[in-house]
Every structure is written in structure tokens, then in C-alpha cells.
Amino acid sequence: MNSDTALLTDHYELTMLSAALRDGTADRQCVFEVFARRLPLGRRYGVVAGTGRVVERLSEFTFSPEIVDWLLARQVVDEQTADWLRSYRFRGDIDGYAEGELYFPNSPILTVSGTFAECVVLETFVLSVLNHDCAVASAAARMVTAARGRPLIEMGSRRTHEESAVAAARAAYLAGFASTSNLAAGRRYGIPTAGTAAHAFTLLHDDEKAAFASQIDTFSKDTTLLVDTYDISQGIRNAIAVAGPDLGAIRIDSGDLSVLAQQSRDLLDELGATDTRIIVSGDLDEYAIASLAAEPVDAYGAGTAVVVGSGAPTAGMVYKLVEVDGQPVVKRSENKATVGGRKTAVRRHKPTGTATQEIIVPQGTAEPQPHDRALQRPYVRGGEPVADLPTLTESRELLRRNLISIPWEGLKLSQGEPAIPVTCVPAKETP
């Protein structure tokens, strides 16, 4: 348990809490919703991930005596607020889209209900988890699509914060990656782990053959040899000379991968290693992976673009108050307006199963039609997690089915409209 979880928040959450406690509004029943106003440029869908992590850590979101004393000493809170924090734990409800669900602009992916006080302090924590995990999962899902069934290994740990690396590995696996290099993710979430050797291991030895021989002696011929430390062609020849034609795989981590993959395949075949696989890595994103679709590549290693940078732009999630004491409230700021009222959402499908539309209804439910599918499910009731939270395997399968269900245009990597339109309609007036 992390004793600082409750401090994973912004200062102003507690100043709002102090003022609400003083003026008597802290106990008003409220509904907050998490949604993205728009998708990142070039994206046609987003992937929901991180909700399971929010629920898992909710019990840690408490204020220990030491934390309360620190807040008082820093004059972040007054005595009244400190007394309230000492006994705080979330006792409200949380509903939302399942992990592995697709989301679009304004999809209400998480709904937090309870008193203003108990809900508002969760804002920053919830957003930090969902913005990170949804961004990673959305980027990773595009890479999985681009890979066309070839396995991907998540290798981004050294490119991000140590705990973000574990969360990123989880989100990438949810999105369809086959394994991760991160051992903490393997232990926490049961994700298959993979990895053999870096260039440092080759450089350690007096020559390349000695390094390859050591690796094969330790891990058998089924291992993967990194062949581009010096010269790729000679590296491949050395690998086969040491391992024989039944070497498991080679990995290429630099250079023009399109050219090198074909040249490597030709050389492997020439040396009789026709079943030796080719794994490529090196700052791969979905566009680079797609460009290698016609090349003799058997698997990909992706790191930087999974966890940071252009590969995983922020999901842009916001956490907004939409209802107070059963009445809708709205924000009218230019370019940041909200739709008031607690939302329900369904996805509409053709009889064939193809998704056609997402229907969002404020303060009510959509008039049911054949082949509708409700998108929200309970996660927390009265502060306690529900018993049947989806497993990571179930979330992977849900995403796989969802990606099959959207029109094929929605899987394009080029810029375009969201894969399906989102329509907000009044209750019982759904067309």
C-alpha cells in the first residue's frame, strides 16, 4: 500500500473541500463524469484502460495522521478540513465503460457519484490514471492493428517513470501486445515477459561469436541473438555458425529495417536457417510497423512510442461536475462547454454486428432498439468494489471484438472522422 496515494492530487482539490465544508455544500449529492472532448489528432477511436487500476487503488486513497499533520503544517487545510480528512474514505458509487471498450468524443467513460466532498478529492488521481492508461492503450491498439497478427513485445520501461512503465505494460497488453520486458508488470498482472540480451552483452565479450556461444549455452538455440552490434551480415553468419540453422530468432535494432529485414531473410535462407525468425525493434510506432507489413518480419519490439511522445499523446480526459442534488449543471466556457445531467450510453449495431452509432442520453435512458449494447457497468457500490471486475484477459478479448465491430475505415491510421458518430439525445426520443 502506498501511504501517499491520497496526495496524488492537486492543492486546489483540498481548498475547494475546505470552502465547501465551511459553507455547508460539501454534502450535496453530486455526479462527476470523465470524458474526452475530442480524440487526439489523427485518431479515430480511443481505448478505455486504467479503470481497474483506479478501483484497485481506491482503498489506498485515505489520509493518514502523518499526511493530515503535514497538510496542516503547510496550511493547505484548516482544522475543520483536517478533521474531515482523518476519517475519509470514498463511500460513493463508480460506474463506467469496461476496460477494452472503445470511446469517442464525449463518451462518459467513468461516472463518480457521492457527496461533493468525497468525489472532488478523487479528480486528479482518477484523471492521472485514465489519461495515462487510455493514451497508451490507444497507441498500442493501433500498433497491434498495423502488425497484422504478428506479435509485439512492449519494451518501453526505460523511456518513462518506473511506475508508469508498469502501468504502460499493463495497458499495452490489454491492447493486444503479446508480452512485456517489464518484470514488475509480469509479477503484478500475470503478463508474459520476454527478453534476451542487449548490445552491452556482445561488447562484454572478446568477439561476437563468444557472446553468441555464451547465450546459446545458457538459453539453448531457441534464444534470440542480437546481430547488429557490428555488421549485420557478419553477425548473422556468426550466429548461424555458432547456433546452427535451427536458431530460434535474430533481432535487428537499428538501420533501415525494411531493407535489412529482406536482406537478413535472404541470408538466413541461404545459410539454411529457413525457420529462424526475424524480430525488429528501434523506435517503432504504428506507421513504422505498417511500413514493414510486406517485409519478412516475424515480430516487433516497441518501446518509446508506446509510453511517450507522438505514439501515445494524452487522452485529454476531463472530470466534470454534471449533476447536483439530481439537477443537471453545465459549464458554458467557450470551447469547454459541458452537457448537464448523468449520462447513459449505448452502442448501436447492425444485425451483422457492425457498430453504427454511440447514443448518449442525459438524465434518462435511450429508447431501446434491436442490437443495442449498454456501455456502462458498475465498478464500486457504497465505496466497495463489485465482485465481478473483468480480468485483463477478458478486457483483451473485449477490445478484440470491439475492433472487429467498427467499420473498416475506423482502423485506418490516416486522419479522419471518428470510427462511429456519437449522438447526444433526450431520453425516450432516440431515433
C-alpha positions as CSV (number, residue, x, y, z in Angstrom):
1,M,0.0,0.0,0.0
2,N,1.3,3.4,-0.9
3,S,0.7,5.8,2.1
4,D,1.0,8.8,-0.2
5,T,-1.8,7.8,-2.6
6,A,-4.1,10.5,-1.2
7,L,-1.5,13.2,-2.0
8,L,-1.6,12.2,-5.7
9,T,-3.9,15.2,-6.1
10,D,-3.8,18.9,-6.7
11,H,-3.7,21.5,-4.0
12,Y,-6.9,23.2,-5.2
13,E,-9.0,20.0,-4.6
14,L,-8.4,20.5,-0.9
15,T,-9.0,24.2,-0.9
16,M,-12.4,23.6,-2.6
17,L,-13.1,21.0,0.0
18,S,-12.3,23.4,2.8
19,A,-14.6,26.1,1.4
20,A,-17.4,23.6,0.8
21,L,-17.2,22.3,4.3
22,R,-17.3,25.8,5.7
23,D,-20.3,27.0,3.6
24,G,-22.3,23.7,4.0
25,T,-22.3,22.5,0.4
26,A,-19.8,19.6,0.9
27,D,-22.6,17.0,1.5
28,R,-24.6,17.9,-1.6
29,Q,-25.1,14.8,-3.8
30,C,-23.1,15.1,-7.0
31,V,-22.3,13.3,-10.2
32,F,-18.9,13.8,-11.9
33,E,-18.2,12.3,-15.3
34,V,-14.9,11.6,-17.1
35,F,-14.8,12.1,-20.8
36,A,-12.7,13.4,-23.7
37,R,-13.9,16.4,-25.6
38,R,-12.1,15.2,-28.7
39,L,-9.8,12.5,-29.9
40,P,-6.1,13.2,-30.4
41,L,-5.3,14.4,-33.9
42,G,-5.2,11.5,-36.4
43,R,-7.1,9.1,-34.1
44,R,-10.4,7.5,-35.0
45,Y,-11.1,5.8,-31.7
46,G,-9.8,5.6,-28.2
47,V,-9.4,2.6,-25.9
48,V,-10.5,2.6,-22.3
49,A,-7.8,1.4,-19.9
50,G,-6.9,2.1,-16.3
51,T,-10.3,1.7,-14.6
52,G,-9.2,-1.5,-13.0
53,R,-6.2,0.3,-11.5
54,V,-8.4,3.1,-10.2
55,V,-10.6,0.6,-8.4
56,E,-7.7,-1.4,-7.1
57,R,-6.1,1.7,-5.5
58,L,-9.3,3.3,-4.2
59,S,-8.9,1.7,-0.8
60,E,-5.4,3.4,-0.5
61,F,-6.9,6.8,-1.0
62,T,-7.0,7.8,2.7
63,F,-5.3,10.4,4.8
64,S,-3.1,9.1,7.5
65,P,-2.4,11.1,10.6
66,E,1.1,12.0,9.3
67,I,-0.4,13.3,6.0
68,V,-3.0,15.4,7.8
69,D,-0.4,16.8,10.1
70,W,1.8,17.7,7.0
71,L,-1.2,19.4,5.3
72,L,-1.9,21.4,8.5
73,A,1.7,22.4,8.9
74,R,1.8,23.6,5.3
75,Q,-1.5,25.5,5.8
76,V,-3.1,23.6,2.9
77,V,-6.1,22.8,5.1
78,D,-7.7,24.2,8.2
79,E,-8.7,22.3,11.3
80,Q,-12.2,21.6,10.1
81,T,-11.0,20.1,6.9
82,A,-8.2,18.2,8.7
83,D,-10.9,16.5,11.0
84,W,-12.9,15.5,7.9
85,L,-9.8,14.1,6.1
86,R,-8.9,11.9,9.1
87,S,-11.9,9.7,8.6
88,Y,-12.1,10.0,4.8
89,R,-12.7,7.1,2.6
90,F,-14.8,7.1,-0.6
91,R,-18.3,5.7,0.1
92,G,-19.9,6.6,-3.2
93,D,-20.5,4.7,-6.4
94,I,-18.5,4.4,-9.6
95,D,-19.8,3.2,-13.0
96,G,-18.1,3.2,-16.3
97,Y,-17.1,1.7,-19.6
98,A,-15.3,-1.6,-19.3
99,E,-11.6,-1.7,-19.9
100,G,-11.1,-2.7,-23.6
101,E,-14.2,-0.7,-24.6
102,L,-13.8,1.9,-27.3
103,Y,-14.5,5.5,-26.6
104,F,-15.2,8.6,-28.7
105,P,-15.6,12.3,-28.1
106,N,-17.9,12.9,-25.1
107,S,-18.2,9.2,-24.2
108,P,-19.0,9.1,-20.4
109,I,-16.3,6.5,-19.7
110,L,-16.5,7.0,-15.9
111,T,-19.2,8.3,-13.6
112,V,-18.4,9.0,-9.9
113,S,-21.4,9.6,-7.6
114,G,-21.5,10.7,-4.0
115,T,-21.1,13.9,-1.9
116,F,-19.2,16.7,-3.5
117,A,-16.5,16.4,-0.8
118,E,-15.8,12.7,-1.3
119,C,-15.9,12.9,-5.1
120,V,-13.9,16.1,-5.8
121,V,-10.8,14.9,-4.0
122,L,-10.5,12.0,-6.4
123,E,-10.4,14.1,-9.5
124,T,-6.6,14.4,-10.1
125,F,-6.0,10.8,-9.1
126,V,-8.6,9.4,-11.5
127,L,-7.5,11.6,-14.4
128,S,-3.8,10.8,-13.9
129,V,-4.5,7.1,-14.2
130,L,-7.0,7.2,-17.0
131,N,-5.2,9.8,-19.1
132,H,-2.0,7.7,-19.0
133,D,-3.5,4.3,-19.5
134,C,-6.1,5.3,-22.2
135,A,-3.3,7.0,-24.1
136,V,-1.0,4.0,-24.0
137,A,-3.7,1.5,-24.8
138,S,-5.0,3.6,-27.7
139,A,-1.5,3.9,-29.2
140,A,-0.8,0.2,-28.6
141,A,-4.0,-0.9,-30.2
142,R,-3.1,0.9,-33.4
143,M,0.3,-0.8,-33.4
144,V,-1.5,-4.2,-33.0
145,T,-3.7,-3.4,-36.0
146,A,-0.7,-2.4,-38.0
147,A,1.2,-5.6,-37.1
148,R,-1.5,-7.7,-38.8
149,G,-1.3,-10.6,-36.4
150,R,2.4,-10.6,-35.8
151,P,3.3,-10.4,-32.1
152,L,4.5,-7.3,-30.4
153,I,6.8,-7.0,-27.3
154,E,6.4,-3.9,-25.1
155,M,9.9,-2.6,-24.3
156,G,9.3,1.0,-23.1
157,S,10.3,0.7,-19.4
158,R,13.5,2.8,-19.7
159,R,11.7,5.6,-21.5
160,T,9.3,6.6,-18.7
161,H,8.8,6.8,-14.9
162,E,9.4,3.5,-13.2
163,E,5.7,3.1,-12.1
164,S,4.4,4.5,-15.4
165,A,6.4,1.7,-17.1
166,V,4.4,-0.9,-15.2
167,A,1.1,0.7,-16.0
168,A,2.1,1.1,-19.6
169,A,3.0,-2.6,-19.9
170,R,-0.5,-3.4,-18.5
171,A,-2.3,-1.1,-20.9
172,A,-0.2,-2.4,-23.9
173,Y,-1.0,-6.0,-23.0
174,L,-4.7,-5.1,-22.7
175,A,-4.4,-3.6,-26.2
176,G,-3.1,-6.9,-27.6
177,F,0.7,-6.9,-27.2
178,A,2.0,-10.4,-26.6
179,S,4.5,-9.7,-23.8
180,T,6.5,-7.1,-22.0
181,S,10.1,-6.7,-20.9
182,N,9.0,-5.3,-17.5
183,L,9.2,-7.9,-14.8
184,A,7.1,-5.9,-12.3
185,A,4.3,-5.9,-14.7
186,G,4.7,-9.6,-15.2
187,R,4.5,-10.3,-11.5
188,R,1.6,-7.9,-10.7
189,Y,-0.6,-8.7,-13.7
190,G,0.5,-12.0,-15.0
191,I,1.7,-10.6,-18.3
192,P,4.1,-12.9,-20.2
193,T,7.7,-11.4,-20.1
194,A,10.4,-11.6,-22.7
195,G,14.0,-10.5,-23.3
196,T,17.4,-11.9,-24.1
197,A,20.4,-9.6,-24.4
198,A,21.5,-6.1,-25.3
199,H,24.5,-4.8,-27.2
200,A,26.4,-4.5,-23.9
201,F,26.5,-8.3,-23.6
202,T,28.1,-8.6,-27.0
203,L,30.6,-5.8,-26.3
204,L,31.5,-7.5,-23.0
205,H,33.0,-10.5,-24.8
206,D,36.2,-10.6,-26.8
207,D,34.3,-11.3,-30.0
208,E,30.7,-11.7,-31.3
209,K,30.9,-15.5,-31.6
210,A,31.9,-15.8,-27.9
211,A,28.9,-13.7,-26.9
212,F,26.5,-15.8,-29.0
213,A,28.0,-19.1,-27.7
214,S,27.5,-18.0,-24.1
215,Q,23.9,-17.0,-24.7
216,I,23.1,-20.3,-26.5
217,D,24.9,-22.3,-23.8
218,T,22.7,-20.6,-21.2
219,F,19.3,-20.4,-23.0
220,S,19.6,-23.0,-25.9
221,K,19.3,-22.5,-29.6
222,D,15.7,-21.2,-29.2
223,T,17.0,-17.9,-28.0
224,T,17.1,-14.6,-29.9
225,L,20.5,-13.2,-30.9
226,L,21.1,-9.5,-31.4
227,V,23.1,-9.4,-34.7
228,D,23.6,-5.7,-35.4
229,T,26.3,-4.7,-32.8
230,Y,28.9,-4.5,-35.5
231,D,28.0,-5.7,-39.0
232,I,24.6,-7.3,-39.5
233,S,25.6,-9.6,-42.3
234,Q,28.6,-10.9,-40.4
235,G,26.5,-11.0,-37.3
236,I,24.0,-13.3,-38.9
237,R,26.8,-15.5,-40.3
238,N,28.4,-15.7,-36.8
239,A,25.0,-16.5,-35.2
240,I,24.3,-19.4,-37.6
241,A,27.9,-20.6,-37.3
242,V,27.5,-20.9,-33.6
243,A,23.9,-22.0,-33.2
244,G,23.4,-23.9,-36.5
245,P,20.4,-23.5,-38.8
246,D,17.8,-24.1,-36.1
247,L,18.5,-20.9,-34.3
248,G,15.2,-19.5,-32.8
249,A,15.5,-15.9,-33.9
250,I,17.6,-12.9,-34.7
251,R,16.9,-9.3,-33.6
252,I,17.7,-6.1,-35.6
253,D,17.6,-2.9,-33.6
254,S,18.9,-0.2,-36.0
255,G,19.2,0.9,-39.6
256,D,16.7,0.8,-42.4
257,L,14.6,-2.1,-41.1
258,S,12.7,-2.6,-44.3
259,V,15.9,-3.2,-46.3
260,L,17.7,-5.1,-43.6
261,A,14.8,-7.4,-42.9
262,Q,14.7,-8.6,-46.5
263,Q,18.5,-8.9,-46.8
264,S,18.5,-10.8,-43.5
265,R,15.8,-13.2,-44.6
266,D,17.7,-13.9,-47.8
267,L,20.9,-14.5,-46.0
268,L,19.3,-16.8,-43.4
269,D,17.7,-18.8,-46.1
270,E,21.0,-19.0,-47.9
271,L,22.6,-20.4,-44.7
272,G,19.8,-23.0,-44.3
273,A,18.2,-21.2,-41.4
274,T,14.8,-21.0,-43.1
275,D,12.8,-21.3,-39.8
276,T,14.8,-18.7,-37.9
277,R,12.5,-15.8,-37.1
278,I,13.3,-12.1,-37.6
279,I,12.4,-9.6,-34.8
280,V,12.9,-5.9,-35.3
281,S,12.9,-3.0,-32.8
282,G,14.1,0.5,-32.6
283,D,11.7,3.4,-32.0
284,L,8.8,1.7,-33.8
285,D,5.4,3.3,-33.9
286,E,2.2,2.3,-35.8
287,Y,3.4,3.9,-39.0
288,A,6.8,2.3,-39.0
289,I,5.1,-1.1,-38.2
290,A,2.7,-0.6,-41.1
291,S,5.5,0.2,-43.5
292,L,7.0,-3.2,-42.7
293,A,3.8,-5.1,-43.4
294,A,5.2,-6.6,-46.7
295,E,8.6,-7.4,-45.2
296,P,9.7,-10.8,-43.8
297,V,9.3,-9.7,-40.2
298,D,8.0,-12.1,-37.6
299,A,7.7,-9.9,-34.5
300,Y,8.2,-6.4,-33.3
301,G,9.6,-4.8,-30.2
302,A,8.1,-1.3,-29.5
303,G,9.0,1.0,-26.6
304,T,9.3,4.7,-26.8
305,A,6.2,5.2,-29.0
306,V,4.1,3.1,-26.7
307,V,4.8,5.0,-23.5
308,V,5.7,8.6,-24.5
309,G,5.8,11.1,-27.4
310,S,3.8,11.1,-30.6
311,G,2.9,7.4,-30.2
312,A,0.9,8.0,-27.0
313,P,-0.5,11.5,-27.0
314,T,-2.6,12.5,-24.0
315,A,-6.1,11.1,-24.0
316,G,-7.4,14.6,-23.0
317,M,-9.8,13.2,-20.3
318,V,-11.6,15.7,-18.1
319,Y,-13.5,15.2,-14.8
320,K,-16.6,17.4,-14.7
321,L,-19.5,18.0,-12.4
322,V,-22.7,17.4,-14.3
323,E,-25.4,17.0,-11.6
324,V,-26.1,18.4,-8.1
325,D,-28.9,17.0,-6.0
326,G,-30.5,15.4,-9.0
327,Q,-30.4,18.6,-11.2
328,P,-28.2,19.0,-14.2
329,V,-25.4,21.6,-14.1
330,V,-23.5,22.8,-17.1
331,K,-20.3,24.7,-17.9
332,R,-20.6,27.2,-20.7
333,S,-17.0,28.3,-21.2
334,E,-16.1,28.8,-24.8
335,N,-14.7,25.5,-26.3
336,K,-15.2,23.8,-22.9
337,A,-18.9,23.6,-22.6
338,T,-20.4,20.5,-21.0
339,V,-23.7,18.7,-21.2
340,G,-25.5,18.6,-17.9
341,G,-27.0,15.5,-16.2
342,R,-25.8,12.0,-15.5
343,K,-25.4,10.2,-18.9
344,T,-26.2,6.7,-20.0
345,A,-24.8,5.3,-23.2
346,V,-25.4,2.5,-25.7
347,R,-23.7,1.4,-28.8
348,R,-26.0,0.7,-31.8
349,H,-25.2,-2.1,-34.2
350,K,-26.4,-3.5,-37.5
351,P,-27.8,-7.1,-37.4
352,T,-24.4,-8.2,-38.7
353,G,-22.7,-6.8,-35.6
354,T,-21.1,-3.7,-37.2
355,A,-21.3,-0.7,-34.9
356,T,-23.1,2.3,-36.4
357,Q,-23.5,4.9,-33.6
358,E,-23.0,5.7,-30.0
359,I,-26.1,7.1,-28.3
360,I,-25.6,9.2,-25.1
361,V,-28.7,10.3,-23.1
362,P,-28.5,12.8,-20.2
363,Q,-30.8,12.0,-17.3
364,G,-32.5,9.0,-18.7
365,T,-32.1,6.0,-21.0
366,A,-32.2,5.6,-24.7
367,E,-35.3,4.1,-26.3
368,P,-34.1,0.5,-26.8
369,Q,-33.6,-0.8,-30.3
370,P,-32.5,-4.2,-31.5
371,H,-28.8,-4.9,-31.3
372,D,-28.1,-2.1,-28.8
373,R,-25.4,-2.7,-26.2
374,A,-25.2,-0.9,-22.9
375,L,-21.7,0.6,-22.4
376,Q,-21.6,1.3,-18.7
377,R,-21.3,-1.2,-15.8
378,P,-21.0,-0.9,-12.1
379,Y,-17.5,-0.8,-10.6
380,V,-18.0,0.4,-7.0
381,R,-21.1,0.5,-4.8
382,G,-21.0,2.2,-1.4
383,G,-17.3,2.6,-1.6
384,E,-16.7,-1.2,-2.2
385,P,-15.6,-2.8,-5.5
386,V,-18.1,-5.1,-7.0
387,A,-17.2,-8.7,-7.0
388,D,-17.1,-9.4,-10.8
389,L,-14.5,-7.0,-12.1
390,P,-13.3,-8.1,-15.6
391,T,-9.9,-9.8,-15.8
392,L,-7.1,-8.4,-18.0
393,T,-7.7,-11.4,-20.3
394,E,-11.4,-10.6,-20.6
395,S,-10.5,-6.9,-21.4
396,R,-8.2,-8.0,-24.2
397,E,-10.9,-10.1,-25.7
398,L,-13.5,-7.3,-25.4
399,L,-11.1,-4.9,-27.3
400,R,-10.5,-7.5,-30.0
401,R,-14.3,-7.9,-30.5
402,N,-14.8,-4.1,-30.5
403,L,-12.1,-3.5,-33.1
404,I,-13.8,-6.1,-35.3
405,S,-17.1,-4.4,-34.9
406,I,-16.3,-0.9,-36.1
407,P,-16.4,-0.1,-39.8
408,W,-13.0,-0.8,-41.5
409,E,-12.4,2.9,-42.2
410,G,-12.2,3.3,-38.4
411,L,-9.0,1.2,-38.3
412,K,-7.1,3.5,-40.8
413,L,-4.0,5.2,-39.5
414,S,-4.7,8.3,-41.5
415,Q,-6.6,11.3,-40.2
416,G,-10.4,11.1,-40.4
417,E,-13.6,11.2,-38.6
418,P,-14.3,9.1,-35.5
419,A,-15.0,5.4,-36.5
420,I,-18.6,5.9,-35.5
421,P,-20.6,9.1,-34.7
422,V,-21.7,10.0,-31.2
423,T,-25.1,11.5,-30.8
424,C,-26.5,13.0,-27.6
425,V,-30.3,12.8,-27.5
426,P,-33.0,13.4,-24.9
427,A,-34.4,10.4,-23.1
428,K,-37.1,8.5,-24.9
429,E,-36.5,10.5,-28.1
430,T,-33.8,8.3,-29.6
431,P,-34.4,8.0,-33.4
